[in-house]
Amino acid sequence: MRDRWAASAVVFLAWAAWMLPTTVVGKQMVCRIDDPSKVRDCRALADCAYRIYPIEFAQQGADQGNNVICGGLNNLVSLYDGAGACRYFGDLISTNAGRTGFATTVQQQLSNGQFRGVDLRCDPTVNGVNQTAYNGALKKLRQFLGRGFTIFAKVDNPDLDPVVIQTLNEDIDIISCPGEEDATTLRAYIANGGIPTRVVVDVLEPPVLVRNCKKHEQISN
């Protein structure tokens, strides 16, 4: 059971080979780290173009002085993951004042320099979030953060308003889609106008990275 710690601690996403952006050549994976406390050696994540940490661990680390976040400029923090958090997000951004407050809060969260962007885990179509409000929130967030920070957004259902897809193309750096065997969501999102080179998909454990994780686990113990 011990040699499987990496699989339980990290969720992997990858670009399809034909979609790999030139900015991450040699690093074809995004690593969403569900439990940073289990990553005992940051070298295990060296192959990750981006490392995404849950907001709870980011806040705990800041409050308690815990060193659970690997250093580097490619760390992101995930926000509004799960149905309850997504509903809260939908209520928050339902007014212009709420959207401004959302963007301000994210800007403050990133101001300490530990993270270089955010991963928004709320798909508006799946969770009943008003798409007009969602679109405005994305625009506001990019306005507040500028181009110096990376923004991920989640698409589980490609049935998005055209204006939302346009905003995703203009203001969002990376889109994550579910890793279905037939790539239904990915293909539909691209067919609806999404930019192919900005999409990553959830995948099963990449053997090379998992082997590296196991190797570094043995080294550090």
C-alpha positions in Angstrom: 0.0 0.0 0.0 2.9 2.3 0.8 4.3 2.4 -2.7 1.0 3.7 -4.0 1.1 7.0 -2.0 1.7 9.0 -5.1 -1.4 7.8 -6.8 -3.6 8.8 -3.8 -1.9 12.1 -3.3 -1.7 13.4 -6.9 -4.2 13.6 -9.7 -2.6 13.9 -13.2 -3.7 15.8 -16.2 -1.9 15.8 -19.6 -1.9 17.5 -23.0 -2.6 15.2 -25.9 0.6 15.0 -27.9 -0.8 17.0 -30.8 -1.9 19.8 -28.4 1.2 20.3 -26.4 2.0 24.1 -26.0 5.5 25.1 -26.8 5.8 26.7 -23.4 5.8 23.4 -21.6 7.9 21.2 -24.0 9.4 18.4 -21.9 6.8 18.8 -19.2 3.6 17.3 -20.5 1.7 17.0 -17.2 -0.2 19.1 -14.8 -0.2 17.7 -11.3 -3.2 18.4 -9.0 -1.9 17.6 -5.5 -4.9 16.4 -3.4 -2.8 15.9 -0.3 0.5 17.8 -0.2 1.5 16.3 3.2 2.1 13.0 1.4 4.6 14.5 -1.1 7.7 14.0 0.9 10.2 14.9 -1.8 9.5 17.8 -4.3 11.7 16.1 -6.9 8.9 13.7 -7.4 7.0 16.5 -9.1 9.8 17.8 -11.2 8.1 16.6 -14.4 5.0 18.8 -13.8 4.5 21.9 -15.9 2.1 23.1 -13.2 1.4 21.9 -9.6 -2.0 22.6 -8.2 -2.6 22.7 -4.5 -6.0 22.8 -2.6 -6.8 26.1 -1.0 -7.2 24.4 2.4 -3.5 23.4 2.4 -2.4 26.8 1.1 -4.2 28.5 4.0 -3.0 26.0 6.6 0.5 26.4 5.5 0.3 30.1 5.8 -1.4 30.0 9.2 0.7 27.3 10.8 4.0 27.8 9.0 3.9 24.4 7.5 6.2 23.7 4.6 3.8 21.6 2.6 4.1 23.6 -0.7 7.0 22.8 -3.0 8.9 25.9 -4.1 8.8 27.2 -7.7 7.0 29.6 -9.9 4.5 27.0 -11.4 2.4 26.5 -8.3 -1.4 27.2 -8.5 -4.1 27.1 -5.9 -7.5 25.4 -6.6 -10.8 27.1 -5.7 -14.4 26.1 -5.4 -14.0 22.3 -5.9 -17.1 20.3 -5.2 -20.9 20.9 -5.5 -21.3 22.9 -2.3 -18.3 25.2 -2.9 -19.5 25.7 -6.5 -22.9 26.8 -5.3 -21.3 29.2 -3.0 -19.2 30.5 -5.9 -22.4 31.0 -8.0 -24.1 33.0 -5.2 -20.9 35.1 -4.7 -20.6 36.1 -8.3 -24.3 36.8 -8.9 -23.7 40.6 -8.5 -21.1 42.9 -9.9 -20.0 43.7 -6.3 -19.6 40.0 -5.6 -17.5 39.5 -8.8 -15.3 42.4 -7.7 -15.0 40.9 -4.2 -14.1 37.5 -5.7 -11.4 39.0 -7.9 -10.0 41.0 -5.0 -9.9 38.0 -2.7 -8.0 35.9 -5.3 -5.6 38.8 -5.9 -4.9 39.0 -2.2 -4.4 35.2 -2.0 -1.7 35.4 -4.7 0.0 38.5 -3.3 2.5 36.6 -1.1 4.2 35.2 -4.2 3.8 31.5 -3.2 1.4 30.8 -6.0 1.4 32.0 -9.6 -2.3 31.5 -10.4 -5.6 29.7 -9.7 -7.5 26.7 -10.9 -11.2 27.4 -10.8 -12.9 24.0 -10.3 -16.5 25.1 -10.8 -18.1 24.2 -14.1 -21.1 26.5 -14.5 -23.3 24.2 -16.6 -23.0 21.3 -14.2 -23.7 23.2 -11.0 -26.3 25.7 -12.2 -24.1 28.8 -12.1 -25.5 31.6 -14.2 -23.2 31.7 -17.3 -23.5 35.5 -17.7 -22.3 35.9 -14.1 -19.6 33.3 -14.6 -18.4 35.1 -17.7 -18.2 38.4 -15.9 -16.3 36.8 -13.0 -13.7 35.4 -15.4 -13.3 38.8 -17.1 -13.0 40.6 -13.7 -10.4 38.1 -12.5 -8.2 38.6 -15.5 -8.6 42.3 -15.2 -7.4 42.2 -11.6 -4.6 39.7 -12.1 -3.3 40.9 -15.4 -1.3 38.6 -17.6 1.4 37.8 -15.1 -0.7 35.0 -13.4 -2.1 31.7 -14.8 -5.8 30.9 -14.7 -7.2 27.4 -15.2 -10.9 26.7 -15.7 -12.8 23.4 -15.6 -15.1 22.3 -18.3 -17.1 19.1 -17.6 -20.0 20.0 -20.0 -19.1 21.7 -23.3 -22.6 23.1 -23.7 -21.5 26.6 -22.9 -22.7 29.9 -24.2 -20.6 31.1 -27.1 -19.7 34.3 -25.2 -18.3 32.1 -22.4 -16.2 30.1 -24.8 -14.9 33.3 -26.3 -13.9 34.5 -22.8 -12.2 31.2 -22.1 -10.2 31.6 -25.3 -9.3 35.2 -24.5 -8.7 35.2 -20.8 -8.1 31.7 -19.5 -4.7 30.0 -20.0 -5.6 26.3 -19.5 -8.9 24.4 -19.7 -9.2 21.0 -18.0 -11.6 18.4 -19.4 -12.5 14.9 -18.1 -10.3 12.1 -19.5 -13.1 10.0 -21.2 -12.0 7.1 -23.3 -13.7 8.6 -26.4 -12.8 12.2 -25.4 -16.4 13.3 -25.9 -16.2 16.5 -23.8 -12.8 17.4 -25.3 -14.0 17.0 -28.9 -17.2 18.8 -28.3 -15.5 21.7 -26.5 -13.1 22.1 -29.5 -15.9 21.8 -32.0 -17.8 24.6 -30.1 -14.8 26.9 -30.6 -12.4 26.1 -27.8 -8.7 26.5 -28.5 -7.2 22.9 -28.7 -3.7 23.8 -27.4 -5.1 25.1 -24.1 -6.8 22.0 -23.1 -5.6 19.4 -20.6 -7.4 16.1 -19.8 -7.6 14.0 -16.6 -5.6 10.8 -17.1 -4.7 7.7 -15.2 -1.3 7.6 -13.4 1.5 8.3 -15.9 3.9 5.4 -15.3 7.1 7.5 -15.6 6.0 10.1 -13.1 4.7 7.4 -10.7 8.0 5.5 -10.9 9.8 8.7 -10.1 7.6 9.3 -7.1 8.3 5.8 -5.8 12.0 6.3 -6.4 12.1 9.5 -4.5 9.9 8.0 -1.8 12.6 5.4 -1.2 15.4 8.0 -1.3 13.8 10.2 1.3 13.2 7.3 3.7 
